[in-house]
Amino acid sequence: MFNSNVKELEQKKNLIQKQYELDLAIPDLKDCMSQIEYRYYSLDEMGITFKESKEFVFHINFKLSSACDSVGSSMHTISISEIEKYLK
């Protein structure tokens, strides 16, 4: 589905670190957020779904315990027009 520029797209998706740092500062989330091993995620590790509004939604599952479901994953939505150059 994606062309050879896939690394550039992965870098866009991996901007979740900024949100991670913000969430880590929230007392109710801190215990769960501190369990996340923040690292680079390849597209092969992300789930991808599509919205009717012509958007891709990239899902990253951090594989935390069920007690941390509220922060156990991250979703990043991007419009098709923003990633057309990455599609075959």
C-alpha positions as CSV (number, residue, x, y, z in Angstrom):
1,M,0.0,0.0,0.0
2,F,2.9,2.4,0.8
3,N,5.8,3.3,-1.4
4,S,9.5,3.7,-0.6
5,N,9.0,6.9,1.3
6,V,7.4,4.8,4.1
7,K,10.2,5.8,6.6
8,E,9.2,9.4,6.3
9,L,5.6,8.5,7.0
10,E,6.6,6.4,10.1
11,Q,8.5,9.4,11.4
12,K,5.3,11.5,11.2
13,K,3.4,8.8,13.1
14,N,6.0,8.6,15.7
15,L,5.4,12.1,16.9
16,I,3.3,10.5,19.7
17,Q,6.2,11.2,22.1
18,K,5.0,14.8,22.6
19,Q,1.6,13.5,23.7
20,Y,3.3,10.8,25.8
21,E,5.2,13.5,27.7
22,L,2.1,15.5,28.3
23,D,0.1,12.5,29.6
24,L,3.0,11.5,31.9
25,A,2.5,14.7,33.8
26,I,-1.1,13.9,34.6
27,P,-1.2,12.3,38.1
28,D,-4.1,9.9,37.3
29,L,-2.2,8.5,34.3
30,K,1.4,8.6,35.5
31,D,1.6,5.1,36.9
32,C,0.4,3.6,33.6
33,M,2.3,6.0,31.3
34,S,5.5,5.2,33.1
35,Q,5.1,1.5,32.0
36,I,5.2,2.5,28.4
37,E,8.5,1.7,26.7
38,Y,8.5,4.6,24.2
39,R,10.3,3.6,21.0
40,Y,10.0,3.9,17.3
41,Y,7.1,2.0,15.8
42,S,7.2,0.8,12.2
43,L,4.0,0.7,10.1
44,D,4.1,-3.1,10.3
45,E,3.5,-2.7,14.0
46,M,0.6,-0.3,13.7
47,G,-3.0,-1.1,13.0
48,I,-4.5,1.0,10.3
49,T,-8.2,1.7,9.9
50,F,-10.0,4.1,7.6
51,K,-12.7,6.7,8.4
52,E,-15.5,7.5,6.0
53,S,-14.1,11.1,6.0
54,K,-11.1,10.0,3.9
55,E,-8.7,9.7,6.9
56,F,-6.3,7.0,7.9
57,V,-6.1,6.2,11.6
58,F,-2.9,4.6,12.8
59,H,-3.2,2.6,16.1
60,I,-0.3,1.7,18.4
61,N,-0.9,-0.8,21.1
62,F,1.5,-0.5,24.0
63,K,0.5,-3.9,25.5
64,L,-0.1,-2.7,29.0
65,S,-2.1,-4.5,31.6
66,S,-5.9,-4.3,31.6
67,A,-5.7,-1.9,34.5
68,C,-4.2,0.7,32.1
69,D,-6.7,0.4,29.3
70,S,-7.2,4.1,29.2
71,V,-3.6,4.7,28.1
72,G,-2.9,1.3,26.6
73,S,-2.8,2.5,23.0
74,S,-2.4,5.6,20.9
75,M,-4.3,6.7,17.7
76,H,-3.2,9.2,15.2
77,T,-5.5,10.4,12.4
78,I,-4.2,11.9,9.2
79,S,-6.1,12.8,6.0
80,I,-5.5,10.9,2.8
81,S,-4.5,14.2,1.1
82,E,-1.7,14.5,3.6
83,I,-0.2,11.1,2.9
84,E,-0.9,10.7,-0.8
85,K,2.7,11.0,-1.6
86,Y,3.4,7.9,0.5
87,L,0.8,5.7,-1.3
88,K,1.6,3.5,-4.3
